[in-house]
Amino acid sequence: MNRTDDNLKQLGGQTVYRNDYAPEVLETFINKHPDNDYWVQFNCPEFTSLCPITGQPDFAEIRIMYLPDERMVESKSLKLYLFSFRNHGDFHEDCVNIIMKDLIRLMDPKYIEVTGIFTPRGGISIYPYANYGRPGTKYEQLAMERLARHGM
């Protein structure tokens, strides 16, 4: 199968792991089924970032679910992007929202949600959740419904 129309640089190339937040490593490819609504889910069980106050590492599983439209995120570039948070200092809630907003800018999905399941620190677990549905569409309503039911 020839996918040269997607102009992917990360897949099949020399892997370079960034030591800083790097949204520019994200790449997309063309969705061959934009007329179908279907879920794409990524789980990254080894996400690491830094506490912006103490500099201590925070560990999490990041779950990304989306309904693609014309473009889809390429998985190796997503892995490298998520790894780029390793030395990035932000609160858990910020990381989840930054990831979601970067993916919205990249793909313009119909719908997306990002959950961070962070390991406990000081006896408290934090599980931030952010979602987005394209405004003025049924996906905006989906976002409101899933947010209202989240954690129930």
N, C-alpha and C positions, 0 to 999 in steps of 0.2 A: 504494500500500500504506500503510495507516495503522498507525503504530507508536507511537501516543500512550500505549499501556499501559506503555511502557518508561520514561517520564518522563526522557528524555535532555535534558540542558541544554547540553552542549558542542557537539554536532553541530548545525550550522546557525546557531549563535549567534556572537556577537562573540568572537574568539579572544583570550584573555588568557594571556600567557606568564609563568609564575611565576619568581621569582628565588630561590626556596628550595624545599626538599624538600616536596612537596605531594601526599600520597596521597589527600587529600580530593577531588581532581579526577577520580579514577577513577569511571567509571560502567559499569553493566551493562545488558543487555537480555535478554529471555527467549529461551532456546534452544528453537526449535520442534521439535528432534529429540533430546530427552534420552535416548530409548530406543536411539539409535544411538551406537556408539563411533566417533568420527572425530577426526582431528587438526586443530587450528587452529594455525598457525604465524605468528609475527610476527618480522620482522627489522628491527632499528633500527641501521643502519650509521653513524649519526652521534651515538652516545651520548657524553656528556662528563660527567665528574665531576672533583673536585679531590682531590689527594693530601692526606690530613689532616695530614701533617707539614710538607711543603714548600709547599703551596698551589698547586703546579703542576698544570696540566690533564692529565687522563688521557683518552684516546680509545679507544673500543671499538665493536664491533658486538655488540649484545645480541640473542640469539635466544631466543625464548619459544615453547615448544610445549606444548599442553595438550589434554586430552580433556575437553570441557565436560560439565556436568551440567545443572542447571536454568537457570543464569545464564552469560552470556558477557560478556567485557570489550568495551566499545565502543572502536574503534580510535583515534578522535581523542582521547578522554580518556586512552588509554594513551600516545599520542604526547606529550601535554602533561605527563603524569606523568613519563615518561622524561626529557623536557626539563628538568623541575624539579630534576634531579640536577646540572645544569650548575654551580651554585655550592655544591654539597653536598660536604663533605669526608668521604670514607670510603675504606678500602682496597677493592681490586677484589673480593675475596672477600665483603666486607660488602655491597657494592652488589648483587651477584647474589643473595645470601640475602635481603636486604631486599625486593628486587623480587619474589622468589618468595613470601615470606611475606605481603606486601601483597596479591598476587593470590589467594592461598589464602583470606585473610580476606574479600576482595571477592566471589569467585565460588564458593568451595567446589568446585573442579573434582574430577573423578575422579582425574586425574593431571596433573602439571605438571613441566616442567623448564625451567631458565633457564641459558643459557651466556653468558659474557662473553668475547669475543675481543679482548683489550686489545692495543693497539699496543706495541711494545717500548719500554722505558725502561731506559737503562743496559745495553743489549744483551740484556735478558731479556724474553721474552713471558710473560704470565700469562693462562691460560684457565680461570677458575673455572667450575665446573658444580655446580648444586644441583638436586635433584629431590624429588618427594613423590608418594606414592600413598595414596589414602584408606585409613586403617587398617582392618584386618579384611575387606578386599575383595581381589579379584584385582589391583587397581591397586597395592596395597601390594607384592605380589610383583613386578609389573612394575617398580616403582621400584627394588627391590633388584636385579633382573636387569640393568636398564639402568645402574645405578650400578656394578655389578661389571664390566660390559663397557665402560664409558666409557673412552675414550682408547686402546682396544686396536686 
